[in-house]
Amino acid sequence: MFMAKNTLLLLAVATTILIVGAGCAKQDTVSPTDNSPSSTTVAATTTELMVSFPIKELGITLSIPVEYKDDLAYEIKQSSQNIAYFYSKSALEKYASCGPGSVGAIIKGTKTYDLEGIERAPVIGYDIKIGNEYITIDGPQDRCTSDDVLQDAILARTNALRQALPTVRALAASSANSTTNWKTYTNSTVGFTFKYPTNASEADQSGIKDSGLVFGVTINNLNTMQDAPLGYDKANALKDKTALSKGDPSTSFGQAMPSSLKMLSITNVLAKELTILQQLEVCNVQFNRQAIIYKDNYQIILSWVYAGSDIENNNAHYFKTDSVNCGETSTDWSDSNKFYADLVAGKTDSVSQKWFTDFDAVIKTLQFTK
């Protein structure tokens, strides 16, 4: 089924340069201090001296006892990028079962949920609101070792993590979600640049991978552009350009979600955004945000796609298996409208949220040089 999705994407952006992100290939393990040695024993101690512990991926910092600063570490998993899974490095050296999550987890989201994933009301002392999002510090579900002494030491770290909740603060804007180290895409034909995440890599049209972020850039000369299916033709482009000059973004491309058609504010150009979740009536699920931009005699289409099944797996209640039309292993939408509404509201999983918000961050870096 994935080949069909790729074929449709290429039809929609026939001259696209495709860039494929590394996506799910890597899990990043982070500790607060680089090259800090692991302690040889795990001891449950107390102290009044605290140190700052930044979690850049969540955009927060908190205070922990100084004796834990070289031992506590966390991991951000590709499938759940809004959760930091904590562990003790020295405990992990002794027991492989004492890995990420064995000390607890810090969860960031616009809503608060119980352990079954059901939305719940915020609890004082358990959740803290930073800006428009909640931070929850949760303990481990199970003990990771039968060694009582070691488990007590791990519990001391869990308690220290929980007690750090009142110290949670947002990182400075320059530290959180910075695009400073992103790569730069440059187009010399029309004259523009934009930045994109460093975990993206460039590929040609024959090299679409089965997972991760994919973005493509299509440049069409409105005088000579060739007709393409799904609304990506000269007549529709000219109609769209005229409509945008009047502040009307409603011209559709590629079965875009009607409510996703919105004007974009980019200096000296006409531009809009849209989101496509399918391009066939059945058996076609995709996650594609696009910016359509008109500069002089050119139409520029920037497509931002998440390829693979992660979003479908993480949000199963929006999908169904249609074995008759799609086969035993392929999914179809049961309610794409509800998914889109929840996506915009920040209620879907962290992978879809990352895909969705990264597009906005990329667009903010777009600059025309001519």
Residue pairs with C-beta under 8 A, 6 or more apart in sequence:
1 283
1 326
1 327
1 329
1 330
2 210
2 307
2 308
4 283
4 284
5 284
5 285
5 286
5 307
6 208
6 307
8 230
8 279
8 280
8 284
8 286
9 16
9 208
9 214
9 216
9 286
9 288
9 303
9 305
10 16
10 205
10 208
11 228
11 229
11 230
11 232
12 228
12 229
12 230
12 232
12 253
12 254
12 276
12 279
12 288
12 303
13 216
13 218
13 232
13 301
13 303
14 218
14 226
14 228
14 232
15 218
15 219
15 220
16 205
16 216
16 217
16 218
16 301
16 303
17 202
17 204
17 216
17 217
18 202
18 203
18 204
18 205
18 207
18 208
18 214
18 215
18 216
19 185
19 196
19 200
19 201
19 202
19 203
19 214
19 215
19 216
20 200
20 201
20 202
20 203
20 207
20 208
20 209
20 212
20 213
20 214
20 307
21 197
21 199
21 200
21 201
21 212
21 213
21 214
22 199
22 200
22 201
22 212
23 78
23 199
23 209
23 211
23 212
23 213
23 307
23 308
24 78
24 79
24 211
24 212
24 308
24 310
25 78
25 211
25 212
26 78
26 199
27 75
27 76
27 77
27 78
28 57
28 75
28 76
29 73
29 74
29 75
29 100
30 55
30 57
30 73
30 74
30 75
30 76
31 70
31 72
31 73
31 74
31 89
32 51
32 53
32 54
32 69
32 72
32 73
33 69
33 70
36 69
36 70
37 70
38 70
38 71
38 89
38 90
38 93
39 70
39 71
39 89
39 90
40 90
41 90
42 71
42 88
42 90
42 91
42 94
42 150
42 153
42 154
43 153
44 152
44 153
44 155
44 156
44 157
45 65
45 67
45 156
46 65
47 65
47 66
47 67
49 65
49 66
50 63
50 64
50 65
50 66
50 167
51 63
51 64
51 65
51 66
51 69
52 61
52 62
52 63
53 61
53 62
53 63
53 64
53 69
53 72
53 164
54 60
54 61
54 171
54 175
55 61
55 62
55 74
55 84
55 106
56 171
56 175
56 176
57 76
57 81
57 84
58 82
58 84
58 106
58 108
58 135
59 108
59 170
59 171
59 175
59 176
59 177
60 106
60 108
60 130
60 135
60 168
60 169
60 170
60 171
60 176
61 168
61 169
61 170
61 171
62 164
62 165
62 167
62 168
62 169
63 164
63 167
64 72
64 160
64 161
64 164
65 160
68 157
68 160
70 89
71 88
71 89
71 90
71 157
72 86
72 87
72 88
72 89
72 103
72 157
72 161
73 86
73 87
73 88
73 89
74 84
74 85
74 86
74 87
74 100
74 106
75 84
75 85
75 87
75 100
76 83
76 84
76 85
77 83
77 85
77 100
78 310
78 351
79 310
79 314
79 350
79 351
80 349
80 350
80 351
81 350
81 351
81 354
82 107
82 108
82 109
82 350
82 353
83 105
83 106
83 107
83 108
83 350
84 105
84 106
85 100
85 101
85 105
86 100
86 101
86 102
86 103
86 104
86 105
86 106
86 157
86 161
87 98
87 99
87 100
87 101
87 102
87 103
88 98
88 102
88 103
88 153
88 154
88 157
91 98
91 102
91 144
91 145
91 150
91 153
91 154
92 98
92 99
92 102
94 145
94 147
94 150
95 144
95 145
95 147
95 150
97 144
97 145
98 144
98 145
98 150
98 154
99 144
101 140
101 141
102 140
102 144
102 154
103 140
103 154
103 157
103 158
103 161
104 137
104 138
104 139
104 140
104 158
104 161
104 162
105 137
105 138
105 140
106 135
106 136
106 137
106 138
106 161
107 135
107 136
107 137
107 138
108 133
108 134
108 135
108 136
109 133
109 134
109 136
109 346
109 350
110 132
110 133
110 134
110 345
110 346
110 347
111 119
111 134
111 346
111 347
112 119
112 120
112 121
112 122
112 123
112 127
112 134
112 136
113 119
113 120
114 120
115 138
115 141
122 129
122 134
125 165
126 136
126 137
126 165
127 134
127 135
127 136
128 134
128 135
128 165
128 166
128 168
129 135
130 168
130 169
130 170
131 170
135 165
135 168
137 161
137 162
137 164
137 165
139 158
139 162
140 154
140 158
143 151
143 154
144 151
144 154
145 151
145 154
170 176
174 180
177 361
179 195
179 361
179 364
179 365
181 198
182 195
182 196
182 197
182 198
182 365
183 195
183 196
183 197
183 198
183 200
184 193
184 194
184 195
184 196
185 193
185 194
185 195
185 196
185 217
186 192
186 193
187 193
187 217
187 219
189 219
189 298
190 219
190 295
190 296
190 298
190 300
190 368
190 370
191 368
191 369
191 370
192 295
192 300
192 366
192 367
192 368
192 369
192 370
193 365
193 366
193 367
193 369
194 302
194 362
194 363
194 365
194 366
194 367
195 362
195 365
196 215
196 362
197 213
197 358
199 213
200 213
200 215
203 209
208 214
208 307
209 307
210 307
210 308
211 307
211 308
211 309
211 310
212 306
212 307
212 308
213 304
213 305
213 306
213 307
213 355
213 358
214 303
214 304
214 305
214 306
214 307
215 302
215 303
215 304
215 305
215 362
216 301
216 302
216 303
216 305
217 300
217 301
217 302
217 303
218 299
218 300
218 301
218 303
219 298
219 299
219 300
220 237
220 298
220 299
220 300
220 301
221 297
221 298
222 234
222 237
222 238
222 241
222 294
222 297
222 298
222 299
223 297
225 233
225 234
225 237
225 299
226 234
227 233
227 234
227 235
230 253
230 254
230 255
230 279
231 251
231 252
231 253
231 254
232 253
232 254
232 301
236 251
236 253
237 299
239 251
240 251
240 253
240 272
240 292
240 294
241 270
241 294
241 299
243 249
243 250
243 251
244 251
244 263
244 270
244 271
244 272
244 294
245 270
247 263
249 261
249 262
249 263
249 272
249 273
249 274
250 258
250 261
251 261
252 258
252 261
252 274
253 274
253 276
253 290
253 292
254 274
254 276
254 279
254 288
254 290
255 276
255 278
255 279
256 274
256 275
256 276
256 290
257 274
257 275
257 276
257 277
257 336
257 337
257 340
259 340
260 273
260 274
260 275
260 289
260 340
261 272
261 273
261 274
262 272
262 273
262 274
263 271
263 272
264 271
264 272
264 273
264 291
264 293
264 363
265 271
266 293
266 363
266 366
266 368
267 368
268 295
268 368
269 293
269 294
269 295
269 368
270 293
270 294
271 291
271 292
271 293
271 294
272 291
272 292
273 289
273 290
273 291
273 292
273 359
273 363
274 289
274 290
274 292
275 288
275 289
275 290
275 340
276 286
276 288
276 289
276 290
277 285
277 286
277 287
277 288
277 333
277 336
277 339
277 340
278 284
278 285
278 286
278 333
278 336
279 286
282 322
282 325
282 326
282 332
283 322
283 325
283 326
283 330
283 332
284 332
285 312
285 319
285 331
285 332
285 333
286 305
287 305
287 306
287 311
287 352
287 355
288 303
288 304
288 305
289 303
289 304
289 305
289 355
289 356
289 359
290 301
290 302
290 303
290 304
291 300
291 301
291 302
291 359
291 363
291 366
292 299
292 300
292 301
293 299
293 300
293 301
293 302
294 300
295 368
302 362
302 363
302 366
304 355
304 358
304 359
304 362
306 351
306 352
306 355
309 331
310 351
311 348
311 349
311 351
311 352
311 355
312 319
312 331
314 348
314 349
314 350
314 351
314 352
315 339
315 348
315 349
315 352
317 334
318 333
318 334
318 335
318 336
318 338
318 339
318 342
319 331
319 332
319 333
319 334
320 331
320 332
320 333
320 334
321 328
321 330
321 331
321 332
322 330
322 331
322 332
325 332
326 332
333 339
339 348
342 348
343 352
343 353
343 356
344 356
346 353
